[in-house]
Amino acid sequence: MLKLLKYFSLAQWIGLIVMLGLIFLQTQITMAIPGQLGTIINAVTDGQRDVIWKSGGIMFALAISEVFVIIIINYLSSHIGSGFAKTLRHKTFEKVQQFSMDEISGFSTASLITRCTNDIQNVQMTITMSLRMLVTAPLMAISAILKILQSDKQLSLITMIALFVLVALIITCVTIVVPKFKHIQKYTDDINMLARENLTGLRVIRAFNTEDEEEEKFDNTNKSLTHTQKVVENVMNLLFPTMNFLNKTLSLVIVWVGSYLIARNTIDIGTVTTFSQYSVHILMSFLTLSMVFVMIPRALVSANRINEVLQTQVKIRSGTGKTPAVADGSITFSDVSFAYPHGDENVLENINLDIKPGETWAFIGSTGSGKSTLINLIPRFFDVSTGKILVDGMDVRDYNLKELRNKIGYISQKTLLFSGSIRENLLDGNPDATEEDMWEALRIAQAKDFVETLDEGLDYNLSQGSTNVSGGQKQRLSIARALIKKPEILIFDDSFSALDFKTDQELRSTLSTLLDSTTTIIVGQRIGTIMNSDRIVVLDDGKIVGMGTHKELLKNCPVYQQIAYSQISKEELDNA
């Protein structure tokens, strides 16, 4: 928790100092009220009306002052807690944005969601409550203890015994519940992961009729979370009534012993009443502390999980090299090999390529041959294990990440459009794009016709997951988003798979005409999509087994021949 305090702003520290001063003032006011009450009771017994009015007026003024002080304290604590949580959410999200795919997979998406929401909320709640309780309760308890120690020794001894029992009870309960909080957060992660998987894979689950199995998996985790929470809740439900019983019992014993002492004329009624009030303050202070002691361990678990994110060393960092003077879109792979983090074997080995500016290169191969992995090294989604990749003659590791990725228009294998309008999604590719630029990008991507048929046009709202447009329409919109960026390098990671053959052909024809100066990289499965590329690279088991034009590969590359003949007849290929 202390590591997170560095994110406190100056205004929050000033607010905290002011609040501590107000808490000390509140404590003094609260401790003064029982004394005035005792004076009033003694004055009633002696018939001193002037003392009653005077002490009553002072007591009323103290109570009103306490109300205003508490209101200010509560406002400051809420303001500081929510402001701190806002900063933490920003810092955590900002850190996650810097993560490479390795760090993302290390934490898991579900866990990162929990850490950015539930864990930060736990810390916020604890800070908001602790700023009031953790300072107020000890001050109140210490002040009350000092007051009673100045009074009757017998009554003080009774209070100390009750206090000892109370502390033992709190320690026992905290010892039981603290280990459970780690389990609760882990089960919460699992619940989020299962819910996310089920929602994103709903069609697959229904297609394979595995609803019962998924429900069982979710139910088992849900039961584990519920059982752990029940243990914690049951302990807390036992703690507070027991403490309340102890509080009432102490008050009864003080009144009983006090009445005996009054009968012997060793103490007056006002002193017993004042003592009773101070004893209640002591027990209530420890009751408040017990609530904080239960919240703090949970917050510490959450704080540790947040710190794990914030202190993670990002493996892929921006370089400090100068931007190349010539930005032509050339790409060079020099003895590149790559193995996934924690992987035992290379998935790419000894890749050497020299892609000239404005050329169109295609990559083809069987599933798992390393096509997508290879192109993901260019924008540094991963870093090479050995060798180097040059863009415009400079190692991609020397680039500022934003500058490198600004050179690239990337259309991913899994199409992702954000919820919002088509316009907003296009502006994500180029915030400075005009409406004319948008329609031109849509035209090139063969998406203009269907967007024009929509009532709202560019302002048509896409639902979450873009479920209100077809797969082909999503792909064309994602291509338009990349085109509007006007990049030096265009990367299509199997981005034509959802398009029909006619749209595919028209799109490639338009791209080759209008983007002749743009270096284009295509990962494809269809021979018809890649056959007109300047160079085709055939990958098999992470190695280059063929490279050349379509006709060259048909003559001398058995792997390419096998893929080609499985899609198009030999006669058609010979005439192509």
N, C-alpha and C positions, 0 to 999 in steps of 0.2 A: 504493500500500500504506500509505503514511504517513497518508492521509486516513481509512483504516479503523481506524487505531490509536486514534482517539477513542472507539471502542466498547469499548476495554479497561476492565474494571471495576477498582475500587480493589484488590480482593482479587487480581486477576490481576497488577496492577502489583507488589504486594507479593511475590507468588509469583515473579515474574520477577526481582526484586532478590535474593531469597534464592537463586534458581537461579544467577544470575551469580556470586554469592559461592562457591557450591558448585563451579561450573565452574572458577573460579580455583584452588580448593583441589585439585580433581582434577588439574589441569595440573601443579601443584607436586608432587603425589604421583607422577604418571606420570614426570615428569622426574627424580625422585630414584631411581627403581628401576634404570635403567641404570648409574648411578654405583655402587650397591651391588653390582650384578652384576660390574662391572669389578674392584671391590675383592676380591670372592670369588675370581675367576679368578687374580688376582695372589697372593692368599693361598694358593690351591691350589699355585701354582707354587713359592712359598717355603715351603710346609709349615706355615703358621700356622693351626692348627686353631681357636684361640680367635677369631681374626678371622673365620674362615669361619662359625662358629656365631653370632657377634654380628651380622655383616652379613646372614647368612641370616635370622636372627630379625627384623631390621629390615625386610628385603625382604618377608618373609611378612606382617608387620604392615601394611606399606604396601599390599600387594596386597589384603588383606582390607578395609582402609579404603577403597580405591579402588572395590571392588565395592559397598559400602554407599552411597558417595557417588553412584555412577552410577545405582543403583536409585532413589535419591531424585530425582536430576536427571530421569531418564526419567519418573517419576511426575508431577513438576511440569510438565514440558513437555507431556505428554499431557493433563493436567488443564487447563492454560492454553489449549492449542490447541482442545480439544473445547468448552470453555466459550466461547471467542471465536467459534467456528463457530456455536454455539447462538444467541448474541446476534445474529450476522450474519443467520442464517436468520430469526430473529424480526423484526429490523428490515426486512429485505428483503420478507418476506411482509406485514408491516404497511404498508409503503409501497405495495406492489402493491394492497392492499385499498383504498387511497385513490385509486388511478388512475381516471380517467374512461375512457370507451370510446376516446377519442382516444389516450391514452397506451398503453392495452392494444394497440390496433391498430398503434401506432408501433413497439413492441418485438416483437410477435407472441407468442402464447401459448406456442409451442414454445420461443422464446428465453428467456422469463421462467422457464419450468420449468427450463431448463438453468442459468440464472443462480442460481436458488434452490437447486440441488442440486449439479451437477457443478462449477460455478465455486467455490462456497463450500467444497466438499470439497478442491479444489486448494489454496485458500488455507489451509485447516486443516492439510493434510498438510505444506505448506511451512513454516508457522509451527512445527508440532510438531517437524519435522526441523531447521529452522534454529535454533531456540532452543538446541538441543544443538550442532549442527555448526558453525554460523556463528560461534559464540563460541569453542568448544573448539578447532577446527582452527587458526585464526590464533594463538591463545595457544600452542598446542602447537608450531606451526611456528616462531614467534618465539623461544620458549624453547629449542627444539632448535638453531636457527641460532646463537643466542648461545653455546650450549654448544660447538658444533663450531668456532666461530671462535676459541675459547680453546684448541683442540687443534692438531693438526698442520696446517700450511698446505697441504701437497700434498693431503691427504685432503679438506680444506675446499674446495679448488679443484675437485676432481672432483665433489663434491656440488653446488656452485654451477652447474657446467655442466649436470648432470642436471636441476637445478631449472629452469634457463632453458629447456631443451627441453620440460619438462613444462608450464610456463606457456604457451609458444607453442602447444602441442598443445591445451590447454584453451581458449585464446582462439579458435583456429580452429574447434573443434567448437561452441562456444557461438554464434559468428557464423553458423554454418550452421543450427543448430536453432531459434534464437530466432524468426525470421520464420515458421517452420512452425507455431508454437503458435497464432497467430491463425487460421490456416487450419483447424487441428484443431477449435477451438471453434466456428468458423462451420459446418463440416461436421457437427459434433455437433448444432447447432441444426437444421440441415436434416434430419438423420436423425430427430430428435424430431418435427419438423413432419410429415414424410411418414408416420411410424409412427402419429402421432395422427390424421391425416387418414384413413388407411386403416382404422384400427380403428373410428373413429366413422362412417365412410361405407361400411362393409363391405357392407351390403345393396345400396347403389347400385352399387358396383363389381361385385358378382355379377349384379345385374339387367342391367347393360349389358355383361357379359362383358369387362371391361377389366382382368382380373387380370394379364395379360401386360404390358400397358402400365404398370401401377402397379409391378409387379415390376422392370421395366426402369428406371423412374425411381429407385426405391429402390436398385437395384443400381449405377447410375451414381454416385449420391452415396456409397454405401457403398465403392465402389472408390476414389473420390477421397480419402475419409477414410483408407482402408487404406493407399493409396500414401503419403500424407503421414506417417502414423504409422510406416510402414516406413522412410522416410528418417530420421526422428528416431531410431528404434530401431537402425538400422544404424550411424548415427554413434556412438551411445552404446555399441553392441556393439563397435565398433572402438576407442573411447576407453579403456575399462577394461582390456581385455587388453594394449593398448599400454603403458598406465601400469604395469600389473603386470609386464610384460616389462622396462620401464625400472627398476622397483624392484629386481627380481632381478639385473639387470645391474649396477646400482650396488653392490649388496651384494657381488657377485662381484669387481668392480674394487677395492672397498675392502679386501676380504680379500687380494686378490692384491698390491696396493700395500702393504698393511699387513704382509704376510708378508715382503716385500722390506725394509721399514724395520726390522722386528723382527730380521731377519738381520744388519742393520748396527748393531743395538743403539741405534737412535735413538728407539725407541718400545717400550713393553711390550705384552704380549698383552691385558691388561685394558683399556688405553686404546683399542686397535683394536676390541675387542668393544663397548666403550661407544660409540665413534664410530659403529660400524655400527648400533647400536640407535637412536642419535639421527638418523642419516640415514634410517632406515626411518620414524621418526616424522615427519620432514619430508615425505617423499614421500606417506605415508599421509594426512597433514593436507591436502596439496594434492589428493590423490585425493578426500578427503571434500568439500573445497571445490568441486571440479569437479561433484560430484553436486548440491550446493546451487546452483551457478551455472546448472545445467540446470533445476532445479526453480523457481528464482526467476523467470526470464522467463515461464514458463508461469503462475505464480501472479500475476505482474504483469498479464498479459493478463486473467486472471480477475478480479483486483481492480479493474481498470479497468471491466470489464463490470458488476460489482456496484455500483461507484460511479455508473455511468450511471443505474442504477435509483434508488439512494438520493438522488442529487442532482437528479433530474428534478423540475422545478417542476410541481406538480399544478395544472391549469387550473381545475378546479371545487373551490372551497374553501368551508368552512362560513362562513356569515355571522355577524354579531355583533348582529343586531337582536333586540329583545325579542319573546317569543312573544305573538301577538295575544290580547287579552282574550276575544274571542268566537271560539270554535272551532266553526264550523257547517258547514264543508266547501264553502264557496263557491269558485268558480274563475273567474278573469277573464283572458282573452287580450287584450292591448292592442297593436294594430299589430305583431304578432309576425311576424318573418321569420327564416328559418334556412337556413344553408348548412353542409354538413359540413366539418370541418377539411380544408384544402387543396382544397376543392371550388371550382369556378369559378362555379357558379350556385346561386341559392337553390332549395331543395327545398320551402320553404314561404314564402308571400308574403302580407303584410298580413292576418293572421288576427286577427279580432276576435270574441270570444265572451264571453258573460256567463252562467255556469252558476250557478243559484240552489241554495241548500242543499236536499238531499234529492231533487233532480231526477235523472232518468235521461236521459243524452244518448248518442246513438249516432253513430258516424262510419263512413261507407261510401264506397267509390270503387274505381276500378280498381287493379290492382297497380301499385305505385310512385307512387301519388297523394299519399303523405305521411301516411297515417293513423297508422301506428305511430310515425313520427317525431314527429308532433304530440303524442301522449300521453306519449312518452318525455321530453319537455321538462318535464312537470309534476314528476316526482321528481328532476329535474336529472341525468338520465343524460347529457344534453348541455345546454349553455346557449344561450339565444336569441342570434341575431346582432344583431338590433335589436328594439326593443319590450320588453315585460315581461309576466310571468305572475304573477298575484296568487292566493294561496291564503289564505283567511280575511282578505282585504284587505291582505296583506303580500306584497311581492315575494319570490319563492322564493329569490332570490340573497341575501336578507338573513337567511334562516333558518339555524339550525344544521342541518346535513344530517341528523343523527339525528332531530331533532324533526320536520323536514319529512317524512321517510320513515316515521316512526312514525304519521303521520296517514293514510298510504296503504296500502291492501291491493292488491298488484300481482300479477296472474296473467299471466305472459309468453306470448308467441306460441309459443315453443319451451318445452314443459313440461320442467321440471327438478326431479327429486326426488333427495335425497341418499341414498347408501347408508346403511342403518340401518333401524330399525323405523319403522312408520307413526307411532307415538307420538312418536318423536324428530323426525320431519319436521313434525308438527303443532306440537310445542313450539318448533320453529324460528320459527313465526309468532307464538307467544305463550308465553314460558317459564313464565309463571305460570298457564297454563290447567289446569283440573281435568279429570278424566276425563269428567265430565258435559259440560263445555264441548266436549271433543273429539267426543263422540258427537253433540252438537247441531250442531256445524259439519259433521260428516259427513252428518247427516240433511238439512240444508239443501242441501248440495252433491250430494245424491242418491248418496252413496257409502256410506251406512250399511249397506245390504243386503248388498253384496258383501264389506265388511270383516267383517260378522258371520259370513259363511260360512267365513272363514279360521280354521284351527285355533287359531292364536296371536292372532287378533283384532288389537288395536292393537299387539301386540308382533311382528306378522308382519314379517320382515326383507325389505326391498327390496334387490335386487342393485344393483350399480353400473350406472347408466343405467336402472334400473327395468325391466329386461328381463323380469322375472317377473310383470309386470302389463300389461294392454292399454293402448293409447293413450288410450281413453276413461276408463279407471280412473285413469290418471296425471293426466288433466286434472281429474277430479273431486276427487282428493286434493289437487292444487295449489290448487283453488278453496277447499276446506275449510281449507287452511293459511292462505289469505288471510282467510277469514271469521272464523277463531278469533281473529284480531287485533282484531276489532271496530273497524275503522278509520272515520274520517270520510269517506274517499273510497275507492271501489272502482274499480279499473281492470282491465277485461277486454280484453286485447290478442288478439283473435281466439281467445278461450279456449273457444269452444263447437264448434270445427270437428270435433273427434273424437267428439262426442256424437251419438247418434241423435236424430231429431226429437222422439220422445216424452220422452226424458230432458231434452233441451234445453227443451222447453215446461214440464215440471214444475219444473225448476230455476229458470227465469225467473219462473214463477208464485210459487214459494216466496220468491224474493228480493224480489219486488215487495211481498209481504205483510209480511214480517218486517223488511225493511230500508228502510222508507219514509222514515226520517230520514237515510239514508246517500246521499251523492252518488255516483251510479254512472256510469262512463264505459265504453262498450262499442264496441270496434272489431269489426265483423262483416262477413261476406261474404253471409250469408243474410238475405234480406228478412224471413223469418219470425222471426228472432232479434231484429231491431231495430224491427219495425214498431209495437210498442206503446210505444216510448220517448217521453218528453215532447218531445224535440227530436231531429231527425236532421240531421246535417251531411253534405253531399255534397261530397267533395273531388275535384278533377281537376287534375292537374299542379301540385299544391301550392297551389291556390287554392280558395276556397269558391265553389262554383257553385250551391249550393242549401242552404236551411236552413228547417226547419219540421216539421210533423207528417207522418206517413205519407200521409195523404189530401191534404194541401196540396202535397207534393212530387210526388205522382202527377199533379196537375193542372198544375203550373207548372215542373217541372224535367225537361228532356229526358234528362239523364244518369241521374237516378234512375229514370225511366220505362224506359229501356233496360235497366238492371240488373234492375229488378223483373219486367218482362215476359219476360226471359230465364230467370227462375226459376219464375214462377207465371203461370198464364194470366190474361188480362185479366178474365174473368168471375169467377175466384176472388178476384182483388184487389178488384174492385168490391164483392163481397159480404163482404169481410173487415171 
